[in-house]
Every structure is written in C-alpha cells, then in structure tokens.
Amino acid sequence: MKIFEIDPDCDKYEGMTHESYKNSNYKDGYNRGYSEDLFLTNSPVIENWTSINLLSIDDKYKGKKSDYPNFYASAPLFSTKAKDILFPYLNKLGIFYEFIVNNQEKYYCFKITNQLDQFLDHVGSSLKYFSNSNRIMSIKSFIFNKDARNTFIFRIPELNAPIFCNEEFKKVIEQHKLKGFVFSEIGEYKI
C-alpha cells in the first residue's frame, strides 16, 4: 500500500488566511483567536471553541474555490462538501472545528489526533538533525512501519507540517472528484 503526502493545490485555487492577520497588514504577532499549537497536539478537544473568521487571500486565484484550500496552519482545512464525504472515515482520527470564510461559507479545520510516535522508522529513514540538539530538522526519505498502511490520515511527531494518507484516502478524494488536493507519493516506504 502506498503512502502519500497531502498538500493543497496553491497553483489553481484560492487560499485562506486569518481575518486578524490580513487586518494586521500581514505582520507577525497578530491574534489568531487560538494557539496554532492546539492543532499540533494529540489532545482531542479544544475547549470553548468559537468559530474563527477567515478571508480569501487577494491574489490571482481569489474566487477559485476548492475542497482543500491552502491555509497557513498545521491542520487541513476542508470544505463542507469534503467534510461530509470524509467524515465517516475521519471521525475516529480527529475532530472538525468550524471556520467561517468571508463571513459566509463554512469550512472545517481537521485536528488530527492520531499522531503516532511509532509510524516512522528512525533507523531506515534518512533523518537530518539540528547540530545543537537531537531535534529532527528534515527527513530526506521516509520509511513507515506497517501500521501506516491501515491509517487513513496521519501526522508524525517528528515534523509538524506534513500530513500523510494511505491509498484509500486518495481513492475517496478521486472518486468524489474533490478539488484542490495534491498527492505526492512518498518515495521510499516499507510496509
């Protein structure tokens, strides 16, 4: 079974940003209304969640909607259509949090809670570490253990950004013709 990294298609569709970030003229230190770290932990519940307003990014793709828009966060953002299709597969792997785009459309940020320490084979994978610590800087090649095969979508604790999926996830996206997903097959994997 193949493993893929999932990315939004930034070359065809509009992206989203926090309303407060756009209002700050895209300066660091803006108030998101939540800590982005909340989407990086395995804890399943974000207490007292209130919907956050997002805005479309003003660029040449504005108005070109997708089911998986680019969103500068550590969790995937799905359209209502994508959420409804994926819910039966994802409901035990994380939690959906509502975001409102342009004060009208609902999108759902998916907090992946099955971030498993044992998915990545540290011996077989090619890892690059920071020189002053044991923290991983980058991963040149991934070797996943057999548990990854049965996991629809997952993250690894070694890196915050990448989101991975198996072939079944990719097939569901393709069968329903959901737009905005880019799948990059992981070059090396051992299952």
C-alpha positions, 0 to 999 in steps of 0.5 A, a space after each residue: 500500500 502506498 503512502 502519500 503526502 497531502 498538500 493543497 493545490 496553491 497553483 489553481 485555487 484560492 487560499 485562506 488566511 486569518 481575518 486578524 492577520 490580513 487586518 494586521 497588514 500581514 505582520 507577525 504577532 497578530 491574534 489568531 483567536 487560538 494557539 496554532 499549537 492546539 492543532 499540533 497536539 494529540 489532545 482531542 478537544 479544544 475547549 470553548 471553541 468559537 468559530 474563527 473568521 477567515 478571508 480569501 487571500 487577494 491574489 490571482 486565484 481569489 474566487 477559485 474555490 476548492 475542497 482543500 484550500 491552502 491555509 497557513 496552519 498545521 491542520 487541513 482545512 476542508 470544505 463542507 462538501 469534503 467534510 461530509 464525504 470524509 467524515 465517516 472515515 475521519 471521525 475516529 482520527 480527529 475532530 472538525 472545528 468550524 471556520 467561517 470564510 468571508 463571513 459566509 461559507 463554512 469550512 472545517 479545520 481537521 485536528 488530527 489526533 492520531 499522531 503516532 510516535 511509532 509510524 516512522 522508522 528512525 533507523 531506515 529513514 534518512 533523518 537530518 538533525 539540528 547540530 545543537 540538539 537531537 531535534 529532527 530538522 528534515 527527513 530526506 526519505 521516509 520509511 513507515 512501519 506497517 501500521 501506516 498502511 491501515 491509517 487513513 490520515 496521519 501526522 508524525 511527531 517528528 515534523 509538524 507540517 506534513 500530513 500523510 494518507 494511505 491509498 484509500 484516502 486518495 481513492 475517496 478524494 478521486 472518486 468524489 472528484 474533490 478539488 484542490 488536493 495534491 498527492 505526492 507519493 512518498 518515495 521510499 516506504 516499507 510496509 
